[in-house]
Amino acid sequence: MIIVSFIIIAWVLSWFKFEQIFIQAFKELFNKEISTASYYFIFACLGAIGDIVALLNGSYFEKL
């Protein structure tokens, strides 16, 4: 569920052109070009990490 939340957050932030700022910052920090698809993928990975942490903490099953 956290994955979906992070993708929705990325989508809402894109309304304010945050993805362009994120892509430019990533390029300047790591000297790598990324696309908008990579932007959403990074947010999905952060959501997956959040899901794993929630699962390991046991808080994931409390919601069910």
Secondary structure as UniProt FT lines:
FT   HELIX           2..14
FT   TURN            15..17
FT   HELIX           18..30
FT   HELIX           36..57
FT   HELIX           59..63
//
